[in-house]
Amino acid sequence: MQQLNSSQWVSRIQEWGRALGFSQIGVAGVDLTAAEPGLSAWLAAGCHGDMFYMASHGLKRARPAELVPGTLRVITARMDYLPADTSDGWQALELDRLNRRAEGIVSIYARGRDYHKVMRSRLQKLSDQIAAALGPLGYRVFTDSAPVLEAELASLSGLGWRGKHTLLLSREAGSTFFLGEIFVDMALPVTDPVAGHCGSCSACIDICPTRAIIAPYRLDARRCISYLMIEHAGQIPLELRPLMGNRIYGCDDCQLICPWNKFAKRSALPDFDARAGLVGGQLVALFGWSEETFLRLCEGSPIRRIGHERWLRNIAVALGNALRAADADLAGSLVTVLASRSAHPSSLVREHVAWALEQKN
């Protein structure tokens, strides 16, 4: 086997990664002890909400070599996801959707193919390529699929720095990208971290509709719209519903306002091009999807994993928010479609529909 303590191998891996559609590849060490106090405090405060798996793994999240015994390095990967047809000024255009109350907003990352599938298959191919070149390789691939401190590892390896919204930021690419990792049992040379460049900016904190960013670099998931719509399976807190507007899957506000996202990159992969119906879709039409239609149109999409029940729950909240400010003509159609689900078999759906109907002015 050839010598491994050389940056030449990392350069080769980076080349292979680019050929597979990754925008950037780094290599991190496995010492994340600096992140442990913050992780412990975050969990102790209950900021993880219903994501009990985060607490059940404890500090193993910050100890790659305990999560996967034998791990010596973590290869980190960035993959940009803005659709190829994204126009200039896209941030302002997306923020303007919030004013179109009858339109349902799906987070940009979720409008195309499920990134888990795209990233995992390509990380697997990269792993196989490394193993073929370097000899026997012990490795494990992760894509937001296990208790891994992704942003911490990406930061450590120089893919960017942690923004005040807790997402990773890059001077070259903003924050509109996915992260993935390959835990390996080879001591590859590490890549250097980069300095943070948020400065005194607090735009992401100021714009958050629910004040989920409770302090710089600290997010309370229990107030985060993305968490409530995607990870949380129960009732959405009454006091937060009016703040969710017409969002129905995720929230991009903290990214849309971030100055660094003027450098966000368009994806070279067609996988992340938006599907029909997920951009500019009207709430009335989306709420009318049967479970069969939902499963068919969301096949291979990250949206499918929340299921039809939560899909209806989310849209019911958006319909209620639209109803509060609707004129007589629009209000009639909103009430009609809400009433069509008032006897839904799910008590979760029924409760959110009842709340929505109460919003009629």
Order of alpha helices (4+ residues) and beta strands (2+ residues): alpha-beta-alpha-alpha-alpha-beta-alpha-beta-alpha-beta-alpha-beta-beta-beta-alpha-beta-beta-beta-alpha-alpha-alpha-alpha-alpha-alpha
